[in-house]
Amino acid sequence: MNLSDRIIFEDDDILAINKPAGIVVHSDGKTVEPSVSEWLVKKYPEAKNVGEMIRLEGGDIIDRSGVVHRLDRDTSGVLLLAKTQKGYEHLKKQFQDRTIQKTYYAFVYDNVKEDHGTISLKIGKSPSDFRKYSAGRGAMGEMRDATTYFQVLKRGDGLPAGRQGFTLVEAKPKTGRTHQIRVHFTAQQRPVVGDKLYASSKENILGFKRLALHARRVEFKDLNNNPQILVADFPEDFLNAFKEIGFDKIV
């Protein structure tokens, strides 16, 4: 796997790529498959052991060299990586202080009535599936604060038959919980299109064969305290969907 042609930012300490859908950020310790972390270490050997490793209950250690935050396997878009420990600590503090701004585009099922809004629901573990998280009644374990701001960009109302049943939203998570956008919109009965985990009973629409979620933009400060705004081009499936619904107000 070679992601070099997907690099959108690089300095001595920090790297960012436009991650394609279908690739994991780091190994889960259960399956053997290519990962972004593995690619990073091959390209930049000095990034080996940068960051924090994960120790599983059985004692096995998962190598997450260079990983500061994650995107789900089927989510595309901007992913920040650290080439040095100094870069890792710098980015980690910004994530902890919630000064890094992330903007996602997502297609969700059905009609979101409000033009914009805030979803503030604590997230815990799902009682029905260990792979899932929940913001609903009955969620288990530690309930962690989570806030997502959203704005509706396009609805399927008034479109020809076959093109309805969706809303295109811009989502800005204030917090960075696992599956946050997916869980929050699922709690609103508006799961993300193509979500095999949270909307397994729904048919894919708009040509998507994966999760219709793209990390469009990330804003952070580099080690010289200069603001950086990184934008990840939309993949072909998003562009095709935009064309199908007549959406051209891409920011």
CYANA upper distance limits for C-alpha pairs under 8 A (distance plus 0.5 A):
  1 MET  CA     34 PRO  CA      7.39
  1 MET  CA     39 TRP  CA      7.42
  2 ASN  CA     39 TRP  CA      7.45
  3 LEU  CA      7 ILE  CA      7.50
  3 LEU  CA     17 ILE  CA      8.13
  3 LEU  CA     39 TRP  CA      7.87
  6 ARG  CA     17 ILE  CA      5.79
  6 ARG  CA     18 ASN  CA      5.84
  6 ARG  CA     19 LYS  CA      7.63
  7 ILE  CA     15 LEU  CA      7.84
  7 ILE  CA     16 ALA  CA      6.35
  7 ILE  CA     17 ILE  CA      4.75
  7 ILE  CA     18 ASN  CA      6.98
  8 ILE  CA     15 LEU  CA      8.38
  8 ILE  CA     16 ALA  CA      6.18
  8 ILE  CA     17 ILE  CA      5.81
  8 ILE  CA     18 ASN  CA      7.17
  8 ILE  CA    230 LEU  CA      7.78
  8 ILE  CA    231 VAL  CA      8.45
  8 ILE  CA    232 ALA  CA      8.02
  9 PHE  CA     14 ILE  CA      8.31
  9 PHE  CA     15 LEU  CA      6.09
  9 PHE  CA     16 ALA  CA      5.50
  9 PHE  CA     17 ILE  CA      7.48
  9 PHE  CA    230 LEU  CA      7.90
 10 GLU  CA     14 ILE  CA      6.30
 10 GLU  CA     15 LEU  CA      4.96
 10 GLU  CA     16 ALA  CA      6.95
 11 ASP  CA     15 LEU  CA      7.11
 12 ASP  CA     83 LYS  CA      7.75
 12 ASP  CA     84 THR  CA      8.42
 13 ASP  CA     82 ALA  CA      6.52
 13 ASP  CA     83 LYS  CA      5.44
 13 ASP  CA     84 THR  CA      5.69
 13 ASP  CA     86 LYS  CA      7.50
 13 ASP  CA     87 GLY  CA      5.29
 13 ASP  CA     88 TYR  CA      8.44
 13 ASP  CA    223 LEU  CA      8.44
 14 ILE  CA     80 LEU  CA      7.78
 14 ILE  CA     81 LEU  CA      6.42
 14 ILE  CA     82 ALA  CA      5.20
 14 ILE  CA     83 LYS  CA      6.02
 14 ILE  CA     84 THR  CA      7.90
 14 ILE  CA     87 GLY  CA      6.24
 14 ILE  CA     88 TYR  CA      8.30
 14 ILE  CA    222 ASP  CA      8.25
 15 LEU  CA     80 LEU  CA      6.50
 15 LEU  CA     81 LEU  CA      5.56
 15 LEU  CA     82 ALA  CA      6.58
 15 LEU  CA     83 LYS  CA      7.24
 16 ALA  CA     78 VAL  CA      7.11
 16 ALA  CA     79 LEU  CA      5.96
 16 ALA  CA     80 LEU  CA      4.97
 16 ALA  CA     81 LEU  CA      6.29
 17 ILE  CA     77 GLY  CA      8.09
 17 ILE  CA     78 VAL  CA      6.27
 17 ILE  CA     79 LEU  CA      5.97
 17 ILE  CA     80 LEU  CA      7.35
 17 ILE  CA    232 ALA  CA      8.50
 18 ASN  CA     76 SER  CA      7.46
 18 ASN  CA     77 GLY  CA      5.18
 18 ASN  CA     78 VAL  CA      5.25
 18 ASN  CA     79 LEU  CA      6.87
 18 ASN  CA    232 ALA  CA      5.94
 18 ASN  CA    233 ASP  CA      7.96
 19 LYS  CA     23 ILE  CA      8.12
 19 LYS  CA     75 THR  CA      8.47
 19 LYS  CA     76 SER  CA      5.70
 19 LYS  CA     77 GLY  CA      5.56
 19 LYS  CA     78 VAL  CA      6.79
 19 LYS  CA     79 LEU  CA      6.87
 20 PRO  CA     74 ASP  CA      8.46
 20 PRO  CA     75 THR  CA      7.95
 20 PRO  CA     76 SER  CA      5.36
 20 PRO  CA     77 GLY  CA      7.23
 20 PRO  CA    235 PRO  CA      8.30
 21 ALA  CA     73 ARG  CA      6.61
 21 ALA  CA     74 ASP  CA      4.93
 21 ALA  CA     75 THR  CA      5.73
 21 ALA  CA     76 SER  CA      5.19
 21 ALA  CA    210 ARG  CA      8.30
 22 GLY  CA     73 ARG  CA      5.64
 22 GLY  CA     74 ASP  CA      5.37
 22 GLY  CA     75 THR  CA      8.06
 23 ILE  CA     34 PRO  CA      7.79
 23 ILE  CA     35 SER  CA      6.74
 23 ILE  CA     36 VAL  CA      7.74
 23 ILE  CA     73 ARG  CA      5.65
 23 ILE  CA     74 ASP  CA      7.57
 24 VAL  CA     34 PRO  CA      7.89
 24 VAL  CA     35 SER  CA      5.62
 24 VAL  CA     36 VAL  CA      7.01
 24 VAL  CA     71 LEU  CA      8.39
 24 VAL  CA     72 ASP  CA      7.35
 24 VAL  CA     73 ARG  CA      5.14
 25 VAL  CA     35 SER  CA      5.84
 25 VAL  CA     36 VAL  CA      5.26
 25 VAL  CA     37 SER  CA      6.56
 25 VAL  CA     67 VAL  CA      8.04
 25 VAL  CA     70 ARG  CA      6.79
 25 VAL  CA     71 LEU  CA      7.26
 25 VAL  CA     72 ASP  CA      8.03
 25 VAL  CA     73 ARG  CA      7.59
 26 HIS  CA     35 SER  CA      5.66
 26 HIS  CA     36 VAL  CA      6.66
 26 HIS  CA     37 SER  CA      5.89
 26 HIS  CA     38 GLU  CA      7.83
 26 HIS  CA     63 ASP  CA      7.81
 26 HIS  CA     64 ARG  CA      6.23
 26 HIS  CA     67 VAL  CA      8.20
 27 SER  CA     31 THR  CA      7.73
 27 SER  CA     32 VAL  CA      7.84
 27 SER  CA     33 GLU  CA      7.88
 27 SER  CA     35 SER  CA      6.94
 27 SER  CA     62 ILE  CA      7.14
 27 SER  CA     63 ASP  CA      7.71
 27 SER  CA     64 ARG  CA      8.03
 28 ASP  CA     62 ILE  CA      7.37
 29 GLY  CA     60 ASP  CA      8.10
 29 GLY  CA     61 ILE  CA      8.22
 29 GLY  CA     62 ILE  CA      6.45
 34 PRO  CA     38 GLU  CA      7.23
 34 PRO  CA     39 TRP  CA      8.11
 35 SER  CA     39 TRP  CA      6.91
 36 VAL  CA     40 LEU  CA      6.66
 37 SER  CA     41 VAL  CA      6.90
 37 SER  CA     63 ASP  CA      8.42
 37 SER  CA     64 ARG  CA      6.53
 37 SER  CA     65 SER  CA      6.19
 37 SER  CA     66 GLY  CA      6.81
 37 SER  CA     67 VAL  CA      7.13
 38 GLU  CA     42 LYS  CA      6.89
 38 GLU  CA     65 SER  CA      8.23
 39 TRP  CA     43 LYS  CA      6.76
 40 LEU  CA     44 TYR  CA      6.28
 40 LEU  CA     45 PRO  CA      8.26
 40 LEU  CA     47 ALA  CA      7.67
 40 LEU  CA     65 SER  CA      8.35
 40 LEU  CA     66 GLY  CA      7.74
 41 VAL  CA     45 PRO  CA      5.31
 41 VAL  CA     46 GLU  CA      7.71
 41 VAL  CA     47 ALA  CA      6.10
 41 VAL  CA     48 LYS  CA      6.03
 41 VAL  CA     65 SER  CA      7.59
 41 VAL  CA     66 GLY  CA      8.46
 44 TYR  CA     48 LYS  CA      8.27
 44 TYR  CA     83 LYS  CA      7.70
 46 GLU  CA     83 LYS  CA      7.55
 46 GLU  CA     84 THR  CA      7.78
 47 ALA  CA     65 SER  CA      6.88
 47 ALA  CA     66 GLY  CA      6.58
 47 ALA  CA     82 ALA  CA      7.82
 47 ALA  CA     83 LYS  CA      5.27
 47 ALA  CA     84 THR  CA      6.32
 48 LYS  CA     65 SER  CA      5.96
 48 LYS  CA     66 GLY  CA      7.89
 49 ASN  CA     53 MET  CA      8.12
 49 ASN  CA     63 ASP  CA      7.85
 49 ASN  CA     64 ARG  CA      7.97
 49 ASN  CA     65 SER  CA      5.39
 49 ASN  CA     66 GLY  CA      7.88
 50 VAL  CA     64 ARG  CA      8.45
 50 VAL  CA     65 SER  CA      5.47
 50 VAL  CA     66 GLY  CA      5.70
 50 VAL  CA     67 VAL  CA      8.47
 50 VAL  CA     82 ALA  CA      7.64
 50 VAL  CA     83 LYS  CA      7.50
 50 VAL  CA     84 THR  CA      6.47
 50 VAL  CA     85 GLN  CA      5.65
 50 VAL  CA     88 TYR  CA      7.59
 51 GLY  CA     64 ARG  CA      7.55
 51 GLY  CA     65 SER  CA      6.32
 51 GLY  CA     66 GLY  CA      6.20
 51 GLY  CA     67 VAL  CA      7.03
 51 GLY  CA     68 VAL  CA      7.58
 51 GLY  CA     82 ALA  CA      8.18
 51 GLY  CA     85 GLN  CA      6.70
 51 GLY  CA     88 TYR  CA      6.48
 51 GLY  CA     89 GLU  CA      8.32
 52 GLU  CA     64 ARG  CA      7.15
 52 GLU  CA     65 SER  CA      7.76
 53 MET  CA     61 ILE  CA      7.11
 53 MET  CA     62 ILE  CA      6.32
 53 MET  CA     63 ASP  CA      5.90
 53 MET  CA     64 ARG  CA      6.07
 53 MET  CA     65 SER  CA      7.89
 54 ILE  CA     61 ILE  CA      6.02
 54 ILE  CA     62 ILE  CA      5.55
 54 ILE  CA     63 ASP  CA      7.47
 54 ILE  CA     64 ARG  CA      7.95
 55 ARG  CA     59 GLY  CA      6.34
 55 ARG  CA     60 ASP  CA      6.18
 55 ARG  CA     61 ILE  CA      4.90
 55 ARG  CA     62 ILE  CA      6.80
 56 LEU  CA     60 ASP  CA      5.78
 56 LEU  CA     61 ILE  CA      6.64
 56 LEU  CA     62 ILE  CA      8.00
 66 GLY  CA     81 LEU  CA      5.76
 66 GLY  CA     82 ALA  CA      5.06
 66 GLY  CA     83 LYS  CA      6.44
 66 GLY  CA     84 THR  CA      8.09
 66 GLY  CA     88 TYR  CA      7.65
 67 VAL  CA     80 LEU  CA      8.13
 67 VAL  CA     81 LEU  CA      5.91
 67 VAL  CA     82 ALA  CA      7.04
 68 VAL  CA     80 LEU  CA      7.24
 68 VAL  CA     81 LEU  CA      6.41
 68 VAL  CA     82 ALA  CA      7.28
 68 VAL  CA     88 TYR  CA      6.94
 68 VAL  CA     91 LEU  CA      7.54
 68 VAL  CA     92 LYS  CA      6.85
 69 HIS  CA     79 LEU  CA      8.02
 69 HIS  CA     80 LEU  CA      7.55
 69 HIS  CA     81 LEU  CA      8.33
 70 ARG  CA     79 LEU  CA      7.77
 71 LEU  CA     75 THR  CA      6.44
 71 LEU  CA     76 SER  CA      7.92
 71 LEU  CA     79 LEU  CA      7.57
 72 ASP  CA    179 HIS  CA      8.13
 74 ASP  CA    210 ARG  CA      6.64
 74 ASP  CA    211 LEU  CA      6.07
 74 ASP  CA    213 LEU  CA      8.35
 75 THR  CA    211 LEU  CA      6.86
 75 THR  CA    212 ALA  CA      7.90
 75 THR  CA    213 LEU  CA      5.87
 75 THR  CA    214 HIS  CA      6.23
 75 THR  CA    215 ALA  CA      7.82
 76 SER  CA    213 LEU  CA      7.23
 76 SER  CA    214 HIS  CA      5.31
 76 SER  CA    215 ALA  CA      6.59
 76 SER  CA    235 PRO  CA      8.28
 77 GLY  CA    214 HIS  CA      5.72
 77 GLY  CA    215 ALA  CA      4.72
 77 GLY  CA    216 ARG  CA      6.24
 77 GLY  CA    217 ARG  CA      8.36
 77 GLY  CA    232 ALA  CA      5.92
 77 GLY  CA    233 ASP  CA      8.06
 77 GLY  CA    234 PHE  CA      8.12
 78 VAL  CA    215 ALA  CA      5.96
 78 VAL  CA    216 ARG  CA      6.88
 78 VAL  CA    217 ARG  CA      6.92
 78 VAL  CA    218 VAL  CA      7.17
 78 VAL  CA    230 LEU  CA      7.80
 78 VAL  CA    231 VAL  CA      7.40
 78 VAL  CA    232 ALA  CA      6.01
 81 LEU  CA     88 TYR  CA      8.13
 82 ALA  CA     87 GLY  CA      5.81
 82 ALA  CA     88 TYR  CA      5.44
 82 ALA  CA     91 LEU  CA      8.42
 83 LYS  CA     87 GLY  CA      7.07
 83 LYS  CA     88 TYR  CA      7.96
 84 THR  CA     88 TYR  CA      6.76
 85 GLN  CA     89 GLU  CA      6.65
 86 LYS  CA     90 HIS  CA      6.69
 87 GLY  CA     91 LEU  CA      6.74
 87 GLY  CA    223 LEU  CA      7.67
 88 TYR  CA     92 LYS  CA      6.42
 89 GLU  CA     93 LYS  CA      6.64
 90 HIS  CA     94 GLN  CA      7.20
 90 HIS  CA    222 ASP  CA      8.41
 90 HIS  CA    223 LEU  CA      7.38
 91 LEU  CA     95 PHE  CA      6.84
 92 LYS  CA     96 GLN  CA      6.63
 93 LYS  CA     97 ASP  CA      6.48
 94 GLN  CA     98 ARG  CA      6.37
 94 GLN  CA     99 THR  CA      5.78
 94 GLN  CA    100 ILE  CA      6.27
 94 GLN  CA    220 PHE  CA      8.05
 95 PHE  CA     99 THR  CA      6.86
 95 PHE  CA    100 ILE  CA      6.29
 98 ARG  CA    174 LYS  CA      7.26
 98 ARG  CA    175 THR  CA      7.37
 99 THR  CA    220 PHE  CA      7.74
100 ILE  CA    218 VAL  CA      7.53
100 ILE  CA    219 GLU  CA      6.13
100 ILE  CA    220 PHE  CA      5.50
101 GLN  CA    172 LYS  CA      7.93
101 GLN  CA    173 PRO  CA      8.46
101 GLN  CA    174 LYS  CA      7.98
101 GLN  CA    217 ARG  CA      8.50
101 GLN  CA    218 VAL  CA      6.13
101 GLN  CA    219 GLU  CA      5.55
101 GLN  CA    220 PHE  CA      7.39
102 LYS  CA    172 LYS  CA      6.28
102 LYS  CA    173 PRO  CA      7.14
102 LYS  CA    215 ALA  CA      7.79
102 LYS  CA    216 ARG  CA      8.30
102 LYS  CA    217 ARG  CA      6.28
102 LYS  CA    218 VAL  CA      5.11
102 LYS  CA    219 GLU  CA      7.09
103 THR  CA    170 GLU  CA      7.33
103 THR  CA    171 ALA  CA      6.34
103 THR  CA    172 LYS  CA      5.31
103 THR  CA    173 PRO  CA      7.92
103 THR  CA    215 ALA  CA      6.59
103 THR  CA    216 ARG  CA      6.18
103 THR  CA    217 ARG  CA      5.53
103 THR  CA    218 VAL  CA      6.95
104 TYR  CA    170 GLU  CA      6.17
104 TYR  CA    171 ALA  CA      5.58
104 TYR  CA    172 LYS  CA      6.82
104 TYR  CA    213 LEU  CA      7.39
104 TYR  CA    214 HIS  CA      5.99
104 TYR  CA    215 ALA  CA      4.87
104 TYR  CA    216 ARG  CA      5.65
104 TYR  CA    217 ARG  CA      7.41
105 TYR  CA    168 LEU  CA      7.73
105 TYR  CA    169 VAL  CA      6.37
105 TYR  CA    170 GLU  CA      5.22
105 TYR  CA    171 ALA  CA      6.77
105 TYR  CA    213 LEU  CA      6.43
105 TYR  CA    214 HIS  CA      5.80
105 TYR  CA    215 ALA  CA      7.07
105 TYR  CA    216 ARG  CA      6.93
106 ALA  CA    168 LEU  CA      6.32
106 ALA  CA    169 VAL  CA      5.91
106 ALA  CA    170 GLU  CA      6.98
106 ALA  CA    171 ALA  CA      7.84
106 ALA  CA    192 VAL  CA      7.22
106 ALA  CA    193 VAL  CA      8.40
106 ALA  CA    212 ALA  CA      6.11
106 ALA  CA    213 LEU  CA      5.06
106 ALA  CA    214 HIS  CA      6.96
107 PHE  CA    166 PHE  CA      6.99
107 PHE  CA    167 THR  CA      6.17
107 PHE  CA    168 LEU  CA      4.99
107 PHE  CA    169 VAL  CA      6.80
107 PHE  CA    192 VAL  CA      6.38
107 PHE  CA    193 VAL  CA      6.15
107 PHE  CA    212 ALA  CA      6.14
107 PHE  CA    213 LEU  CA      7.45
108 VAL  CA    166 PHE  CA      6.05
108 VAL  CA    167 THR  CA      5.86
108 VAL  CA    168 LEU  CA      6.93
108 VAL  CA    169 VAL  CA      7.98
108 VAL  CA    185 PHE  CA      8.14
108 VAL  CA    190 ARG  CA      6.17
108 VAL  CA    191 PRO  CA      5.98
108 VAL  CA    192 VAL  CA      4.64
108 VAL  CA    193 VAL  CA      5.50
108 VAL  CA    212 ALA  CA      8.32
109 TYR  CA    165 GLY  CA      6.27
109 TYR  CA    166 PHE  CA      4.94
109 TYR  CA    167 THR  CA      6.88
109 TYR  CA    190 ARG  CA      5.65
109 TYR  CA    191 PRO  CA      6.36
109 TYR  CA    192 VAL  CA      6.73
109 TYR  CA    193 VAL  CA      6.24
110 ASP  CA    164 GLN  CA      8.24
110 ASP  CA    165 GLY  CA      4.76
110 ASP  CA    166 PHE  CA      4.97
110 ASP  CA    167 THR  CA      6.81
110 ASP  CA    190 ARG  CA      6.73
111 ASN  CA    155 ARG  CA      7.16
111 ASN  CA    156 GLY  CA      7.92
111 ASN  CA    157 ASP  CA      8.47
111 ASN  CA    165 GLY  CA      6.97
111 ASN  CA    166 PHE  CA      6.38
111 ASN  CA    167 THR  CA      6.14
111 ASN  CA    190 ARG  CA      8.23
112 VAL  CA    152 VAL  CA      7.96
112 VAL  CA    155 ARG  CA      8.30
112 VAL  CA    167 THR  CA      6.75
112 VAL  CA    190 ARG  CA      7.93
114 GLU  CA    152 VAL  CA      8.04
115 ASP  CA    151 GLN  CA      6.38
115 ASP  CA    152 VAL  CA      5.61
116 HIS  CA    149 TYR  CA      8.17
116 HIS  CA    150 PHE  CA      5.98
116 HIS  CA    151 GLN  CA      4.64
116 HIS  CA    152 VAL  CA      6.44
117 GLY  CA    149 TYR  CA      6.44
117 GLY  CA    150 PHE  CA      6.03
117 GLY  CA    151 GLN  CA      7.14
118 THR  CA    147 THR  CA      7.44
118 THR  CA    148 THR  CA      6.21
118 THR  CA    149 TYR  CA      4.97
118 THR  CA    150 PHE  CA      6.77
119 ILE  CA    147 THR  CA      6.13
119 ILE  CA    148 THR  CA      5.62
119 ILE  CA    149 TYR  CA      6.87
119 ILE  CA    150 PHE  CA      8.49
119 ILE  CA    184 HIS  CA      7.22
120 SER  CA    145 ASP  CA      8.07
120 SER  CA    146 ALA  CA      6.31
120 SER  CA    147 THR  CA      4.93
120 SER  CA    148 THR  CA      7.02
121 LEU  CA    135 ALA  CA      6.37
121 LEU  CA    145 ASP  CA      7.24
121 LEU  CA    146 ALA  CA      6.27
121 LEU  CA    147 THR  CA      7.15
121 LEU  CA    184 HIS  CA      7.67
122 LYS  CA    135 ALA  CA      6.22
122 LYS  CA    143 MET  CA      6.04
122 LYS  CA    144 ARG  CA      5.65
122 LYS  CA    145 ASP  CA      5.03
122 LYS  CA    146 ALA  CA      5.81
123 ILE  CA    133 TYR  CA      7.19
123 ILE  CA    134 SER  CA      6.06
123 ILE  CA    135 ALA  CA      5.08
123 ILE  CA    136 GLY  CA      8.42
123 ILE  CA    139 ALA  CA      7.93
123 ILE  CA    143 MET  CA      5.75
123 ILE  CA    144 ARG  CA      5.76
123 ILE  CA    145 ASP  CA      7.09
123 ILE  CA    146 ALA  CA      7.04
123 ILE  CA    177 ARG  CA      8.21
123 ILE  CA    180 GLN  CA      8.28
123 ILE  CA    183 VAL  CA      8.37
124 GLY  CA    133 TYR  CA      6.20
124 GLY  CA    134 SER  CA      5.90
124 GLY  CA    135 ALA  CA      6.89
124 GLY  CA    139 ALA  CA      5.73
124 GLY  CA    140 MET  CA      5.97
124 GLY  CA    141 GLY  CA      6.37
124 GLY  CA    142 GLU  CA      6.30
124 GLY  CA    143 MET  CA      5.13
124 GLY  CA    144 ARG  CA      6.97
125 LYS  CA    130 PHE  CA      7.70
125 LYS  CA    132 LYS  CA      6.95
125 LYS  CA    133 TYR  CA      4.87
125 LYS  CA    134 SER  CA      6.10
125 LYS  CA    139 ALA  CA      6.00
125 LYS  CA    140 MET  CA      5.42
125 LYS  CA    141 GLY  CA      6.55
125 LYS  CA    142 GLU  CA      8.27
126 SER  CA    130 PHE  CA      6.99
126 SER  CA    131 ARG  CA      8.34
126 SER  CA    132 LYS  CA      5.88
126 SER  CA    133 TYR  CA      5.17
126 SER  CA    134 SER  CA      5.42
126 SER  CA    138 GLY  CA      8.20
126 SER  CA    139 ALA  CA      5.77
126 SER  CA    140 MET  CA      6.68
127 PRO  CA    138 GLY  CA      7.31
127 PRO  CA    139 ALA  CA      6.52
127 PRO  CA    140 MET  CA      6.57
128 SER  CA    132 LYS  CA      8.49
132 LYS  CA    197 LEU  CA      7.83
132 LYS  CA    198 TYR  CA      8.18
133 TYR  CA    139 ALA  CA      8.16
133 TYR  CA    178 THR  CA      8.27
133 TYR  CA    179 HIS  CA      7.68
133 TYR  CA    183 VAL  CA      7.11
134 SER  CA    139 ALA  CA      6.00
134 SER  CA    183 VAL  CA      6.59
134 SER  CA    187 ALA  CA      8.16
135 ALA  CA    139 ALA  CA      7.03
135 ALA  CA    183 VAL  CA      6.96
135 ALA  CA    184 HIS  CA      7.11
135 ALA  CA    187 ALA  CA      6.63
136 GLY  CA    187 ALA  CA      6.75
139 ALA  CA    143 MET  CA      8.25
144 ARG  CA    177 ARG  CA      8.47
145 ASP  CA    175 THR  CA      8.23
146 ALA  CA    173 PRO  CA      8.44
146 ALA  CA    174 LYS  CA      7.82
146 ALA  CA    175 THR  CA      5.98
146 ALA  CA    176 GLY  CA      8.01
146 ALA  CA    177 ARG  CA      7.25
146 ALA  CA    180 GLN  CA      7.82
147 THR  CA    173 PRO  CA      6.52
147 THR  CA    174 LYS  CA      5.95
147 THR  CA    175 THR  CA      6.39
148 THR  CA    171 ALA  CA      7.15
148 THR  CA    172 LYS  CA      6.18
148 THR  CA    173 PRO  CA      4.70
148 THR  CA    174 LYS  CA      6.32
148 THR  CA    175 THR  CA      7.87
148 THR  CA    180 GLN  CA      8.40
148 THR  CA    181 ILE  CA      7.53
148 THR  CA    184 HIS  CA      8.07
149 TYR  CA    171 ALA  CA      6.22
149 TYR  CA    172 LYS  CA      5.53
149 TYR  CA    173 PRO  CA      6.60
149 TYR  CA    174 LYS  CA      7.86
150 PHE  CA    169 VAL  CA      6.99
150 PHE  CA    170 GLU  CA      6.01
150 PHE  CA    171 ALA  CA      4.85
150 PHE  CA    172 LYS  CA      6.62
151 GLN  CA    169 VAL  CA      6.08
151 GLN  CA    170 GLU  CA      5.72
151 GLN  CA    171 ALA  CA      7.11
152 VAL  CA    167 THR  CA      7.51
152 VAL  CA    168 LEU  CA      6.61
152 VAL  CA    169 VAL  CA      4.99
152 VAL  CA    170 GLU  CA      6.90
153 LEU  CA    167 THR  CA      8.10
153 LEU  CA    168 LEU  CA      5.93
153 LEU  CA    169 VAL  CA      5.83
153 LEU  CA    170 GLU  CA      7.25
154 LYS  CA    167 THR  CA      6.31
154 LYS  CA    168 LEU  CA      5.51
154 LYS  CA    169 VAL  CA      7.62
154 LYS  CA    247 PHE  CA      7.78
155 ARG  CA    164 GLN  CA      8.38
155 ARG  CA    166 PHE  CA      6.70
155 ARG  CA    167 THR  CA      4.96
155 ARG  CA    168 LEU  CA      6.77
156 GLY  CA    163 ARG  CA      6.75
156 GLY  CA    164 GLN  CA      4.82
156 GLY  CA    165 GLY  CA      6.41
156 GLY  CA    166 PHE  CA      5.90
156 GLY  CA    167 THR  CA      6.69
156 GLY  CA    245 ILE  CA      8.25
157 ASP  CA    164 GLN  CA      6.69
157 ASP  CA    165 GLY  CA      8.39
158 GLY  CA    164 GLN  CA      8.18
159 LEU  CA    163 ARG  CA      6.36
159 LEU  CA    164 GLN  CA      6.64
159 LEU  CA    245 ILE  CA      8.23
160 PRO  CA    164 GLN  CA      7.72
163 ARG  CA    206 LEU  CA      7.74
163 ARG  CA    245 ILE  CA      7.69
171 ALA  CA    181 ILE  CA      8.00
173 PRO  CA    180 GLN  CA      8.09
173 PRO  CA    181 ILE  CA      7.68
176 GLY  CA    180 GLN  CA      7.29
179 HIS  CA    183 VAL  CA      6.35
180 GLN  CA    184 HIS  CA      6.46
181 ILE  CA    185 PHE  CA      6.69
182 ARG  CA    186 THR  CA      6.57
182 ARG  CA    191 PRO  CA      6.80
182 ARG  CA    192 VAL  CA      6.54
182 ARG  CA    195 ASP  CA      8.50
182 ARG  CA    198 TYR  CA      8.02
183 VAL  CA    187 ALA  CA      6.63
183 VAL  CA    191 PRO  CA      8.09
183 VAL  CA    198 TYR  CA      8.22
184 HIS  CA    188 GLN  CA      7.14
185 PHE  CA    189 GLN  CA      6.94
185 PHE  CA    190 ARG  CA      5.53
185 PHE  CA    191 PRO  CA      5.58
185 PHE  CA    192 VAL  CA      7.45
186 THR  CA    190 ARG  CA      5.67
186 THR  CA    191 PRO  CA      4.65
186 THR  CA    192 VAL  CA      7.86
186 THR  CA    198 TYR  CA      7.41
187 ALA  CA    191 PRO  CA      8.25
191 PRO  CA    195 ASP  CA      7.69
191 PRO  CA    198 TYR  CA      7.27
191 PRO  CA    199 ALA  CA      6.75
192 VAL  CA    199 ALA  CA      8.08
192 VAL  CA    211 LEU  CA      7.34
192 VAL  CA    212 ALA  CA      6.88
192 VAL  CA    213 LEU  CA      7.84
193 VAL  CA    199 ALA  CA      8.24
193 VAL  CA    204 ASN  CA      6.93
193 VAL  CA    205 ILE  CA      7.55
193 VAL  CA    208 PHE  CA      8.15
193 VAL  CA    211 LEU  CA      6.59
193 VAL  CA    212 ALA  CA      5.93
194 GLY  CA    199 ALA  CA      7.72
194 GLY  CA    202 LYS  CA      8.30
194 GLY  CA    203 GLU  CA      7.92
194 GLY  CA    204 ASN  CA      5.72
194 GLY  CA    205 ILE  CA      8.05
194 GLY  CA    208 PHE  CA      6.96
194 GLY  CA    209 LYS  CA      6.97
194 GLY  CA    210 ARG  CA      5.68
194 GLY  CA    211 LEU  CA      5.00
194 GLY  CA    212 ALA  CA      6.55
195 ASP  CA    199 ALA  CA      5.76
195 ASP  CA    200 SER  CA      7.13
195 ASP  CA    210 ARG  CA      7.49
195 ASP  CA    211 LEU  CA      5.51
195 ASP  CA    212 ALA  CA      8.12
196 LYS  CA    200 SER  CA      5.05
196 LYS  CA    211 LEU  CA      8.10
204 ASN  CA    208 PHE  CA      6.58
204 ASN  CA    209 LYS  CA      7.20
206 LEU  CA    241 ALA  CA      6.09
206 LEU  CA    244 GLU  CA      8.05
207 GLY  CA    237 ASP  CA      7.48
207 GLY  CA    240 ASN  CA      8.30
207 GLY  CA    241 ALA  CA      7.35
208 PHE  CA    212 ALA  CA      7.09
208 PHE  CA    237 ASP  CA      6.81
212 ALA  CA    238 PHE  CA      8.11
214 HIS  CA    234 PHE  CA      7.87
215 ALA  CA    232 ALA  CA      7.69
216 ARG  CA    231 VAL  CA      6.16
216 ARG  CA    232 ALA  CA      5.69
216 ARG  CA    233 ASP  CA      7.68
216 ARG  CA    234 PHE  CA      7.88
217 ARG  CA    229 ILE  CA      7.52
217 ARG  CA    230 LEU  CA      6.03
217 ARG  CA    231 VAL  CA      5.01
217 ARG  CA    232 ALA  CA      6.82
218 VAL  CA    229 ILE  CA      6.40
218 VAL  CA    230 LEU  CA      5.82
218 VAL  CA    231 VAL  CA      7.27
219 GLU  CA    227 PRO  CA      7.61
219 GLU  CA    228 GLN  CA      6.12
219 GLU  CA    229 ILE  CA      5.01
219 GLU  CA    230 LEU  CA      6.86
220 PHE  CA    227 PRO  CA      6.26
220 PHE  CA    228 GLN  CA      5.89
220 PHE  CA    229 ILE  CA      7.26
221 LYS  CA    225 ASN  CA      5.65
221 LYS  CA    226 ASN  CA      5.72
221 LYS  CA    227 PRO  CA      4.86
221 LYS  CA    228 GLN  CA      6.17
222 ASP  CA    226 ASN  CA      5.98
222 ASP  CA    227 PRO  CA      7.05
222 ASP  CA    228 GLN  CA      7.37
234 PHE  CA    238 PHE  CA      6.53
234 PHE  CA    239 LEU  CA      6.89
235 PRO  CA    239 LEU  CA      6.93
236 GLU  CA    240 ASN  CA      6.52
237 ASP  CA    241 ALA  CA      6.70
238 PHE  CA    242 PHE  CA      6.64
239 LEU  CA    243 LYS  CA      6.72
240 ASN  CA    244 GLU  CA      6.68
241 ALA  CA    245 ILE  CA      6.82
242 PHE  CA    246 GLY  CA      6.40
242 PHE  CA    247 PHE  CA      5.38
242 PHE  CA    248 ASP  CA      7.42
243 LYS  CA    247 PHE  CA      6.74
243 LYS  CA    248 ASP  CA      8.19
